[in-house]
């Protein structure tokens, strides 16, 4: 999933629980769950830069909307696992490695299945996932 999808879901979960430790745990756990849903990933660095810009935009909007620290912790914890993927991609581009490096996070290492869908369906799945989480949390806490 794109980082903005992980961040948005983690942000909502963190806001819903209102506890920093639970927000961190739910953000990390949500990464595994979201990666299991079939989706599209990008392979070009420019797409990653655009994704990080989208995360920054959502972050700024959430700050202005008054989201608390727990929300931000949940969002940041949700994107943290993708840091290992970004480092591997940047390192491979720099070093031109021939062997595939080992990843450690469960949904990146193969321990938990990582769902795949081609464009545009993989992006539509991510949008639908964010909307469904928002609706579920909104109805649960209203």
N, C-alpha and C positions, 0 to 999 in steps of 0.2 A: 504494500500500500504506500501511497505517497505520504511524506512526513506530515503534510497539512491534514490529512485524514486522521493519522495517529494522534496528532496534537489536538485536533478538535474534539475527538472522542475522549482523550485523557483529560482535557480541560473540563468537559461537561461532567465526567465522573468525579473529578476532584472537587468541583463546585458542589456536586450533589452530596458527597460524604462529609465535607467540611472538616476533615481531619488530615493533617499533613502526611502522617505515616500511611494511613489508608489510601490517600490520594496517590502516593508514590507506588504503593503495591498494586492498586487498581490500574494505574497507568501502564506499569510493566506487564501486568496480566492481560490488559486489553490489547497490547501489541501482539501477543501470541494468538489471541482469538481473532483479531482482525487479519493477521497474516494467513490464517487458515481459510478465510473466505476468499473464493476465487476473485482475482483482481489483476490489474495491469501494473507493471513496474516500468520505470524508464531505464535507459541504458546510456544516455548521453549526459555529460557533465552539465551542459546548459539547462537541461530539464531539472537536474538537481538544484542548480542555482535558482531557477524559477520557483521550485518547490519551497526552498528555504525563504525566498521572498514572500511567498504566500503564508508561510508560518509566521514570519515577522509581522505581516499585515493582520493576521488573526490575533496575534499576541497584542498588538497595539489596540485593536478594536476591543479586545477583552479587558484591557487595562482601563480604557475610557468608559466601558460599560460597567465598571466596578466589580469585576470578578475578583475574588479573593486570592490570597496566597496559595490556598489549597488547590484551587483550579489551576494555577500556573505550575505548581509542583506536579499535578497529575498530567498536564500537557507535556511538560519537559521530560518526565519519566517515560511517557509513552513514545517519545521520539528517540530517547537515549539509545536503545538497541540498534537503531539504524546507523549510529555513528561507526560501528564496526564495519558495516557494509560500505559506507562512504570512504573510510580509511583504506579498505582493501581495493576499492575501485581506483582511488587516487594513486595508491602505491603501484597497482598493476599498470596504470597508464604511464607512470614515471619509470618503473623498472623493467617494463615489458616482460613480466614473469610468464613462464610457459606453464607452470603448474598452478592448479587452483589452490588458493590459500584456504586454510581452515577457519571456519566461523564458529562461534561458541553459543550464541543465543539460540534457544530451542527451535524457533521457527526459521532460523537461518542455517542451522547446522544439519537439518534434515530430521531431527528428533520429532518435531511436529511438522506435519505436512504443510507446505506453503502453496496455497491455491493460485492458479494462473488463469487469466482470461485475456484474449486479445482486445485491442482497442476497437471500437469505443466502449464495448461492453464492460471491460475492466474498470473504466473510469465511472461509468454509470453505476456500477456496483458500489463503488466507494461513496459516491454522492448519496445513493439510497441508504447506505449503512449509516452515514452521519445523520441523515434525516430521521431514520428509524430510532437511533439512540436518543436523539433530541426529543422525539415524540414520546418514547417510552419513559424517559426521565421526567419530562414535563408532566405527564399524566400521573406518574408515581408520586410526585412531590407537590401537586396542585390540590 
